[in-house]
Amino acid sequence: MPDRLPLHVRWLGRVPYAEAWDLQRSLNRGDRNHLLLLEHPPVFTLGRSSDPANILVDPASVGASMHEVDRGGDVTLHAPGQLVGYPILSVPGRGGLADTAKFVESIEQLLIDALADLGLPGAGRLDGYTGVWLDADGPNPRKIAAIGVRLKRRRSMHGFALNVDIDHGWYDHIVPCGIADKAVTSLRAEGLEVTMQQVVDAVVAQAEGRWETGELDRADVAWKHRPEDLSAFSRGLGPGETPKPQQPAGTPVRLLGRLADAGVDEGLEIGAIKPDWMKVKANLGPEYRRLKSVMRDLDLVTVCEEAGCPNIFECWADGTATFMINGERCTRACGFCLVDTRKPEPLDPDEPRRVAEAVEKLGLSYAVITTVARDDLDDHGASGFVNTVAAIRDRVPGCRVEFLISDCKGDAAALDAIFATRPDVLNHNIESVARLQRAVRPSAGYARSLAVLARAKAAGLTTKSSIIVGMGETVEELAGTLADLAAIGTDIVTIGQYLRPTTNHLPIHRWVPPHEFDNLKALGESMGIGHVESSPLTRSSYHARQAEEAATG
């Protein structure tokens, strides 16, 4: 009997429905086993047999969205306080109606057993209805969990929604599951005071070993969320610099708090001596000076300089650079990044032309275009990519172009506008493992980044992502993140050591030795990733042309 594949369980926090659906569809096309656990902002979903009349209000009028989906069942509500689970599996059998019914029963049983573990015995099935019910044989049957799935080619999608501490007022806006004469309940309404984390733990414990899956691989995004997580922080000091009056040196308390919440200590001191493998010799040769001169003459910004990349001398000597468009000021303040976080300035309409002129003057056959996050713009900076690639292709028709994009806050229209330009590589960085996302980039999200890459892959693009190591992650967590990137078909992954830019940024937790980078490269490529560029000094655009050729050639 062949080895059973692991079950990759991911607690993803609160995720917009459309992003989770993009991620589901991507994972469904593979052959790995997944259980996604999350909450959704308020959303009404309509299955294939839904009656639209069962939505009693205009969703927008109550702050909800609406999606028509390809599962069975009628109208379903998702809202905060409800645990949503999406098992994406290769289901035993042939995938017919009998196998679908058996799979639904297995989900029901999982939830029944988990509820018993939480202290709510007596949950069961109600004859003629799917889902999990309380008082199923009594005078007041009430649903505590809804279930709707789809099986295609034996692969499952969609799943269950278990009411934990949901606002029951949302159910006044729909006829839940098209059942008008039966009540809906929740754990809290039944007098059981438990946290979402306790419920997730109970469900995960019951999921292990089900559905003919192998060992369990679990990763959680941070459980704590505060409004100040989205606030920016000022640049700090570099090694040896003197604090200005009223400017204390050291990582901000809230940043250290996020690390502590994730179980990471403060790490190495800012002045910690670099190991030999992290030391770079400056090479200010003629190609470096020529490229720098062109950039200054055309008033262009490179991420090589703005992010303090250690490979600037090697790449510029090779005639390679990464152009940063949409200005040089970012609307986010990631815990690792040196890019300016002051209020952004208006876009420069002449910037695309100047980038194209630089590509021509430098004789580039491969150009990398990245951007600061521009959450202040309606299109999140998508037009900058559209106009820049058009200018490059008009001026240097044979030049291949790689985009390194922000997540555009998950805006489908903005992302699709970028994808429609057909870049040779679409790069979006996941940056770190699930547990550290809140500390590393609090304005982004693990699930959103996977969804962006999944959407790009579905559009037929060659996809790429990057992981920074040495910030407190474990080797097992890195393996899990590589597995997630592989599962959505990511073609290229780069892995490099984190370098702390100032005292106001994340501390370095450890120096990762070269042999671990070699192991990560071998592991990622064994999972099916086409090319993994992994070394202490690797950055997103390091050897970009060579990586594209390796992955697509």
C-alpha positions as CSV (number, residue, x, y, z in Angstrom):
1,M,0.0,0.0,0.0
2,P,1.5,3.4,-0.9
3,D,2.4,5.9,1.8
4,R,-0.5,8.1,2.8
5,L,0.0,11.8,2.0
6,P,0.2,14.2,4.9
7,L,-2.8,16.4,5.9
8,H,-1.7,20.0,5.7
9,V,-3.8,21.9,8.2
10,R,-3.7,25.7,8.2
11,W,-5.4,28.1,10.5
12,L,-5.5,31.3,8.4
13,G,-7.4,33.8,10.5
14,R,-10.0,36.1,8.9
15,V,-9.9,35.8,5.1
16,P,-12.2,37.4,2.5
17,Y,-14.4,34.7,0.8
18,A,-13.1,35.4,-2.8
19,E,-9.5,34.9,-1.7
20,A,-10.2,31.7,0.1
21,W,-12.1,30.5,-3.0
22,D,-9.1,31.3,-5.3
23,L,-6.9,29.3,-2.9
24,Q,-9.3,26.4,-2.7
25,R,-9.5,26.1,-6.5
26,S,-5.8,26.1,-6.8
27,L,-5.3,23.4,-4.2
28,N,-8.1,21.4,-5.7
29,R,-6.2,21.1,-8.9
30,G,-3.3,19.3,-7.1
31,D,-3.1,16.0,-5.4
32,R,-2.1,17.0,-1.8
33,N,-4.4,16.9,1.2
34,H,-5.4,20.1,2.9
35,L,-7.7,21.4,5.6
36,L,-8.1,25.2,5.6
37,L,-9.6,26.6,8.8
38,L,-10.6,30.3,8.9
39,E,-13.2,32.9,9.5
40,H,-14.9,35.1,6.8
41,P,-16.1,38.6,6.9
42,P,-19.9,38.6,6.4
43,V,-20.8,36.9,3.2
44,F,-23.9,35.1,1.8
45,T,-23.1,32.1,-0.5
46,L,-25.5,30.5,-2.9
47,G,-25.1,26.8,-3.9
48,R,-26.1,25.4,-7.2
49,S,-29.6,24.6,-6.0
50,S,-30.1,27.9,-4.2
51,D,-33.3,30.0,-4.4
52,P,-32.1,33.6,-4.5
53,A,-35.3,34.6,-2.7
54,N,-33.8,33.1,0.4
55,I,-31.6,36.1,0.7
56,L,-34.0,38.6,2.2
57,V,-32.0,41.8,1.9
58,D,-29.6,43.5,-0.4
59,P,-26.3,42.1,1.0
60,A,-24.5,45.4,0.5
61,S,-27.1,47.2,2.7
62,V,-26.1,45.2,5.7
63,G,-22.3,45.2,5.0
64,A,-22.1,41.7,3.5
65,S,-20.9,40.4,0.1
66,M,-22.5,37.6,-2.0
67,H,-21.0,34.8,-4.1
68,E,-22.6,32.2,-6.2
69,V,-20.5,29.0,-5.8
70,D,-20.4,25.5,-7.3
71,R,-21.2,23.5,-4.1
72,G,-24.5,21.8,-3.3
73,G,-27.1,23.2,-1.0
74,D,-28.9,26.5,-0.7
75,V,-28.1,29.9,0.9
76,T,-25.4,29.9,3.6
77,L,-24.1,32.6,5.8
78,H,-20.5,33.1,6.9
79,A,-19.5,35.7,9.4
80,P,-17.0,36.3,12.2
81,G,-17.5,33.9,15.1
82,Q,-18.0,31.0,12.8
83,L,-15.3,28.4,12.1
84,V,-15.2,27.6,8.4
85,G,-13.4,24.5,7.3
86,Y,-12.4,23.5,3.8
87,P,-11.1,19.9,3.4
88,I,-9.4,19.7,0.0
89,L,-8.7,16.1,-0.4
90,S,-8.5,13.1,-2.7
91,V,-11.6,11.3,-1.5
92,P,-11.7,7.5,-1.5
93,G,-14.0,5.9,-4.1
94,R,-15.0,7.0,-7.6
95,G,-16.4,10.4,-6.7
96,G,-20.1,9.5,-7.4
97,L,-23.1,10.5,-5.3
98,A,-22.6,7.6,-2.8
99,D,-19.0,8.7,-2.3
100,T,-20.1,12.3,-1.8
101,A,-22.7,11.3,0.8
102,K,-20.1,9.2,2.6
103,F,-17.7,12.2,2.6
104,V,-20.4,14.5,4.0
105,E,-21.1,11.9,6.7
106,S,-17.4,11.9,7.6
107,I,-17.4,15.7,8.1
108,E,-20.5,15.5,10.2
109,Q,-18.9,12.8,12.4
110,L,-15.8,14.9,12.8
111,L,-17.8,17.8,14.0
112,I,-20.0,15.6,16.3
113,D,-16.9,14.2,17.9
114,A,-15.2,17.6,18.2
115,L,-18.3,19.1,19.9
116,A,-18.3,16.2,22.4
117,D,-14.7,16.9,23.2
118,L,-15.6,20.5,23.8
119,G,-18.3,19.6,26.3
120,L,-21.3,19.6,24.0
121,P,-22.5,16.0,23.8
122,G,-25.7,15.0,22.0
123,A,-25.0,16.6,18.7
124,G,-26.1,14.4,15.8
125,R,-27.8,14.1,12.4
126,L,-31.4,15.0,11.5
127,D,-33.0,12.6,9.1
128,G,-33.4,14.2,5.6
129,Y,-31.0,17.2,6.3
130,T,-27.3,17.6,6.1
131,G,-25.2,19.3,8.8
132,V,-24.9,18.8,12.5
133,W,-27.9,19.3,14.8
134,L,-28.8,19.5,18.4
135,D,-32.0,17.9,19.8
136,A,-32.3,16.1,16.5
137,D,-34.8,13.6,17.9
138,G,-36.6,16.2,20.1
139,P,-39.2,18.9,19.8
140,N,-36.6,21.7,19.0
141,P,-34.0,20.6,16.4
142,R,-31.5,23.3,15.7
143,K,-28.6,23.4,13.4
144,I,-25.1,24.2,14.8
145,A,-23.1,23.4,11.7
146,A,-23.9,23.6,7.9
147,I,-22.1,21.5,5.3
148,G,-21.9,21.8,1.6
149,V,-19.3,20.2,-0.6
150,R,-18.4,19.5,-4.2
151,L,-16.5,16.5,-5.5
152,K,-14.9,16.5,-9.0
153,R,-12.5,13.9,-10.2
154,R,-12.5,12.7,-6.6
155,R,-11.1,16.0,-5.3
156,S,-13.2,17.9,-2.7
157,M,-13.9,21.6,-2.3
158,H,-16.0,23.7,0.1
159,G,-16.8,22.2,3.5
160,F,-18.4,23.2,6.8
161,A,-19.4,26.2,8.9
162,L,-19.6,25.7,12.7
163,N,-21.2,28.4,14.7
164,V,-19.0,29.3,17.7
165,D,-19.9,32.8,18.8
166,I,-21.6,34.3,15.8
167,D,-24.0,37.3,15.9
168,H,-27.3,35.5,15.3
169,G,-28.8,38.7,13.9
170,W,-27.2,37.8,10.6
171,Y,-29.6,34.9,10.2
172,D,-32.5,37.4,10.1
173,H,-31.3,38.4,6.6
174,I,-31.6,34.9,5.0
175,V,-33.5,31.6,5.1
176,P,-30.5,29.5,6.3
177,C,-30.0,26.6,3.9
178,G,-33.5,27.2,2.6
179,I,-35.0,25.7,5.8
180,A,-37.5,28.2,7.2
181,D,-39.0,26.1,10.0
182,K,-35.9,25.1,12.0
183,A,-33.7,27.2,14.2
184,V,-29.9,27.9,14.0
185,T,-27.8,27.9,17.1
186,S,-24.2,28.3,18.2
187,L,-21.8,27.0,21.0
188,R,-22.3,30.3,22.9
189,A,-26.1,30.2,22.5
190,E,-26.0,26.7,24.0
191,G,-24.1,28.0,27.0
192,L,-20.7,26.8,26.1
193,E,-18.1,29.5,26.5
194,V,-15.0,28.4,24.5
195,T,-12.5,30.4,22.3
196,M,-12.1,29.9,18.6
197,Q,-8.7,28.6,19.2
198,Q,-10.1,25.8,21.5
199,V,-12.6,24.9,18.8
200,V,-9.9,24.8,16.1
201,D,-7.7,22.6,18.4
202,A,-10.6,20.2,18.9
203,V,-11.4,20.0,15.1
204,V,-7.8,19.4,14.2
205,A,-7.5,16.7,16.8
206,Q,-10.4,14.9,15.3
207,A,-9.2,15.5,11.7
208,E,-5.9,13.6,12.3
209,G,-6.1,10.2,10.7
210,R,-9.4,10.7,8.9
211,W,-10.0,10.6,5.1
212,E,-7.1,8.1,4.7
213,T,-4.5,10.9,5.1
214,G,-1.1,10.5,6.6
215,E,0.7,12.5,9.3
216,L,-0.6,15.9,10.3
217,D,1.3,19.1,9.3
218,R,-0.2,22.1,11.1
219,A,0.6,25.8,10.9
220,D,-1.3,28.8,12.4
221,V,-1.2,32.5,11.7
222,A,-1.0,34.6,14.8
223,W,-4.1,34.4,17.0
224,K,-3.9,37.9,18.5
225,H,-4.9,40.9,16.4
226,R,-4.9,44.5,17.4
227,P,-5.8,47.7,15.4
228,E,-2.3,49.0,16.0
229,D,-0.8,46.1,14.1
230,L,-1.6,48.1,11.0
231,S,0.2,51.2,12.1
232,A,3.5,52.3,10.6
233,F,6.7,52.7,12.6
234,S,9.5,55.1,11.8
235,R,12.9,54.1,10.5
236,G,15.4,53.4,13.3
237,L,19.1,53.7,13.5
238,G,21.9,51.7,11.8
239,P,24.8,50.2,13.7
240,G,26.9,52.9,15.3
241,E,24.5,55.8,14.7
242,T,23.6,58.1,17.5
243,P,20.0,58.6,18.5
244,K,18.5,62.0,17.8
245,P,16.9,63.9,20.8
246,Q,13.7,62.1,21.9
247,Q,14.5,59.2,19.5
248,P,15.3,56.2,21.6
249,A,17.3,53.4,19.9
250,G,15.7,50.0,19.8
251,T,12.9,48.0,18.2
252,P,9.5,49.5,18.9
253,V,7.6,47.8,21.8
254,R,4.7,46.8,19.5
255,L,7.0,45.0,17.1
256,L,8.7,43.1,19.9
257,G,5.2,42.4,21.2
258,R,4.2,40.8,18.0
259,L,7.3,38.6,18.1
260,A,6.6,37.6,21.6
261,D,3.1,36.7,20.7
262,A,4.6,34.4,18.0
263,G,6.9,32.8,20.5
264,V,10.1,34.6,19.4
265,D,12.7,36.2,21.7
266,E,14.5,39.4,20.9
267,G,17.3,37.7,19.0
268,L,20.8,39.0,18.2
269,E,22.0,42.5,19.0
270,I,22.0,45.0,16.2
271,G,25.8,45.1,16.2
272,A,26.3,41.3,16.1
273,I,29.3,40.3,13.9
274,K,28.3,38.7,10.6
275,P,29.6,35.3,9.9
276,D,32.1,35.0,7.1
277,W,29.5,33.7,4.6
278,M,27.5,36.9,5.0
279,K,30.3,39.3,4.2
280,V,30.2,40.9,0.8
281,K,33.1,42.6,-0.9
282,A,32.3,45.8,-2.6
283,N,32.9,45.9,-6.4
284,L,32.6,49.4,-7.7
285,G,33.7,48.4,-11.2
286,P,32.7,50.1,-14.5
287,E,29.4,48.4,-14.9
288,Y,28.3,49.3,-11.4
289,R,29.2,52.9,-12.0
290,R,27.6,53.0,-15.5
291,L,24.3,51.7,-14.1
292,K,24.3,54.0,-11.2
293,S,25.0,56.9,-13.6
294,V,22.1,56.0,-15.8
295,M,19.7,55.7,-12.8
296,R,20.7,59.1,-11.5
297,D,20.5,60.7,-14.9
298,L,16.9,59.4,-15.4
299,D,15.9,60.1,-11.8
300,L,14.9,56.4,-11.2
301,V,14.7,54.4,-8.1
302,T,16.0,50.9,-7.6
303,V,15.0,48.5,-4.9
304,C,18.6,47.4,-4.9
305,E,19.5,50.7,-3.2
306,E,16.3,51.4,-1.3
307,A,16.2,47.9,0.4
308,G,20.0,47.8,1.0
309,C,20.4,44.6,-1.0
310,P,23.8,42.9,-0.3
311,N,24.0,41.7,-3.9
312,I,24.0,45.2,-5.5
313,F,27.6,45.1,-6.5
314,E,27.3,41.6,-8.1
315,C,24.1,42.3,-9.9
316,W,25.0,45.8,-11.1
317,A,28.4,44.6,-12.3
318,D,26.4,42.0,-14.4
319,G,24.2,44.8,-15.8
320,T,21.1,43.7,-13.8
321,A,18.9,45.9,-11.7
322,T,15.4,45.9,-10.2
323,F,13.4,49.1,-11.0
324,M,11.0,50.3,-8.3
325,I,8.0,52.2,-9.7
326,N,5.1,54.1,-8.2
327,G,7.5,56.3,-6.2
328,E,9.8,55.5,-3.4
329,R,7.5,55.8,-0.4
330,C,5.5,52.7,0.8
331,T,2.1,52.8,2.5
332,R,3.0,49.8,4.6
333,A,5.7,49.3,7.3
334,C,6.9,45.7,7.2
335,G,9.1,44.6,10.0
336,F,12.1,43.8,7.8
337,C,12.0,46.4,5.1
338,L,14.1,49.6,4.8
339,V,11.9,51.3,2.1
340,D,10.7,54.8,3.0
341,T,7.3,54.8,4.8
342,R,6.5,58.5,4.8
343,K,3.3,59.7,3.1
344,P,3.5,58.8,-0.6
345,E,3.8,61.5,-3.3
346,P,1.7,61.7,-6.4
347,L,2.6,59.3,-9.2
348,D,5.0,60.6,-11.9
349,P,3.3,60.0,-15.3
350,D,6.7,60.1,-17.0
351,E,8.2,57.3,-14.9
352,P,7.3,54.4,-17.3
353,R,9.1,56.2,-20.2
354,R,12.2,56.7,-18.1
355,V,12.3,53.1,-17.0
356,A,12.0,52.0,-20.7
357,E,14.8,54.4,-21.6
358,A,17.0,52.9,-18.9
359,V,16.3,49.4,-20.1
360,E,17.4,50.4,-23.6
361,K,20.5,52.3,-22.5
362,L,21.6,49.5,-20.3
363,G,21.0,46.9,-23.1
364,L,18.9,44.7,-20.8
365,S,17.4,41.6,-22.1
366,Y,15.6,40.9,-18.8
367,A,14.1,43.6,-16.6
368,V,12.6,43.3,-13.1
369,I,9.9,45.8,-12.1
370,T,8.8,46.1,-8.5
371,T,6.8,48.6,-6.6
372,V,6.2,50.1,-3.2
373,A,2.7,49.2,-1.8
374,R,0.3,52.0,-2.8
375,D,-2.8,51.3,-0.7
376,D,-3.7,54.9,-1.1
377,L,-4.5,54.5,-4.9
378,D,-7.8,53.2,-6.2
379,D,-6.0,50.6,-8.3
380,H,-3.2,49.9,-5.7
381,G,-0.6,50.9,-8.3
382,A,-1.6,48.4,-11.0
383,S,-1.6,51.0,-13.8
384,G,2.1,51.6,-13.0
385,F,2.9,48.1,-14.1
386,V,0.6,48.2,-17.1
387,N,2.1,51.5,-18.4
388,T,5.7,50.5,-17.6
389,V,5.7,47.1,-19.3
390,A,4.0,48.7,-22.4
391,A,6.7,51.3,-22.5
392,I,9.5,48.7,-22.3
393,R,8.0,46.5,-24.9
394,D,7.5,49.4,-27.2
395,R,11.1,50.5,-26.8
396,V,12.9,47.2,-26.3
397,P,10.5,44.6,-27.9
398,G,12.7,41.5,-27.1
399,C,13.2,42.3,-23.4
400,R,11.7,39.8,-21.0
401,V,10.0,41.4,-17.9
402,E,9.5,40.1,-14.4
403,F,7.0,41.8,-12.1
404,L,7.4,41.8,-8.3
405,I,4.0,43.0,-7.1
406,S,2.3,43.8,-3.8
407,D,-0.9,42.0,-2.9
408,C,-3.0,44.9,-4.1
409,K,-5.1,44.2,-0.9
410,G,-6.6,41.3,-2.8
411,D,-8.3,43.6,-5.3
412,A,-9.3,41.2,-8.1
413,A,-9.6,43.9,-10.7
414,A,-6.2,45.4,-10.0
415,L,-4.5,42.0,-10.0
416,D,-6.2,40.9,-13.2
417,A,-5.1,44.2,-14.9
418,I,-1.5,43.3,-14.0
419,F,-1.9,39.7,-15.1
420,A,-3.4,40.7,-18.4
421,T,0.0,42.3,-19.4
422,R,1.4,38.8,-19.4
423,P,4.8,39.4,-17.7
424,D,7.3,36.6,-18.2
425,V,7.4,36.0,-14.4
426,L,4.8,37.1,-11.8
427,N,6.5,37.4,-8.4
428,H,4.8,38.0,-5.1
429,N,6.6,37.4,-1.9
430,I,5.1,35.4,1.0
431,E,8.2,36.5,3.0
432,S,7.8,34.3,6.1
433,V,6.1,31.3,7.6
434,A,2.4,31.5,8.8
435,R,3.2,32.0,12.5
436,L,5.4,35.1,11.9
437,Q,3.3,37.0,9.4
438,R,1.8,39.4,11.9
439,A,5.3,40.5,13.1
440,V,6.9,40.4,9.7
441,R,4.2,42.2,7.6
442,P,1.2,43.1,9.6
443,S,-0.6,44.8,6.7
444,A,-0.5,41.7,4.6
445,G,-1.6,38.1,5.1
446,Y,-0.4,34.5,4.5
447,A,-3.7,33.4,2.9
448,R,-3.9,36.5,0.7
449,S,-0.4,36.0,-0.6
450,L,-1.1,32.4,-1.5
451,A,-4.4,33.5,-3.1
452,V,-2.5,36.1,-5.2
453,L,-0.1,33.5,-6.5
454,A,-2.9,31.0,-7.1
455,R,-4.8,33.5,-9.1
456,A,-1.7,34.3,-11.2
457,K,-1.1,30.7,-11.8
458,A,-4.7,30.2,-12.9
459,A,-4.1,33.0,-15.4
460,G,-1.3,30.9,-16.9
461,L,1.6,32.9,-15.6
462,T,5.0,31.6,-14.4
463,T,4.9,32.4,-10.7
464,K,7.6,33.1,-8.1
465,S,7.8,33.9,-4.4
466,S,10.4,34.6,-1.8
467,I,11.1,33.5,1.8
468,I,13.3,35.4,4.3
469,V,14.9,33.2,7.0
470,G,16.5,33.8,10.3
471,M,13.6,35.7,11.9
472,G,12.6,33.0,14.4
473,E,11.0,30.4,12.1
474,T,11.7,26.6,12.4
475,V,12.9,24.3,9.7
476,E,9.6,22.4,10.0
477,E,7.7,25.6,9.4
478,L,9.8,26.4,6.3
479,A,9.0,23.0,5.0
480,G,5.3,23.7,5.5
481,T,5.6,27.0,3.6
482,L,7.4,25.4,0.8
483,A,4.7,22.7,0.7
484,D,2.0,25.4,0.4
485,L,3.9,27.2,-2.4
486,A,4.4,23.9,-4.2
487,A,0.7,23.0,-3.8
488,I,-0.5,26.1,-5.6
489,G,2.0,25.5,-8.4
490,T,4.7,28.1,-7.7
491,D,7.4,27.8,-10.3
492,I,10.3,29.6,-8.6
493,V,11.2,30.3,-5.0
494,T,14.0,32.3,-3.6
495,I,15.3,31.9,0.0
496,G,17.8,34.2,1.7
497,Q,19.0,35.3,5.1
498,Y,17.3,38.3,6.8
499,L,19.6,41.3,7.4
500,R,18.3,43.8,9.9
501,P,18.4,47.3,8.3
502,T,18.0,49.5,11.5
503,T,17.3,49.2,15.2
504,N,13.6,49.9,14.5
505,H,13.3,46.7,12.5
506,L,13.0,43.0,13.4
507,P,16.0,41.6,15.2
508,I,17.9,38.8,13.5
509,H,17.0,35.6,15.4
510,R,19.9,33.6,14.1
511,W,22.4,33.3,11.2
512,V,21.3,30.4,9.0
513,P,24.4,28.4,7.8
514,P,24.9,27.7,4.1
515,H,24.2,23.9,4.4
516,E,20.6,24.7,5.6
517,F,20.0,26.7,2.5
518,D,21.2,23.8,0.4
519,N,18.8,21.5,2.2
520,L,15.9,23.9,1.6
521,K,16.7,24.1,-2.1
522,A,16.7,20.3,-2.3
523,L,13.5,20.0,-0.3
524,G,11.6,22.6,-2.4
525,E,12.6,21.1,-5.7
526,S,11.7,17.6,-4.4
527,M,8.2,19.0,-3.8
528,G,7.8,20.0,-7.4
529,I,8.9,23.6,-7.4
530,G,10.7,24.2,-10.7
531,H,13.7,26.1,-9.3
532,V,14.7,27.1,-5.8
533,E,17.4,29.8,-5.5
534,S,18.6,29.4,-1.9
535,S,21.7,30.9,-0.3
536,P,22.5,33.3,2.5
537,L,22.7,36.3,0.2
538,T,19.8,35.4,-2.1
539,R,17.1,38.1,-2.5
540,S,13.9,38.1,-4.6
541,S,15.5,39.3,-7.8
542,Y,18.9,37.6,-7.3
543,H,19.8,35.6,-10.5
544,A,16.2,36.4,-11.8
545,R,17.0,35.8,-15.4
546,Q,18.8,32.5,-14.6
547,A,16.0,31.4,-12.4
548,E,13.4,32.0,-15.1
549,E,15.4,30.1,-17.6
550,A,15.9,27.2,-15.2
551,A,12.2,27.0,-14.3
552,T,10.8,27.4,-17.8
553,G,13.5,25.9,-20.0
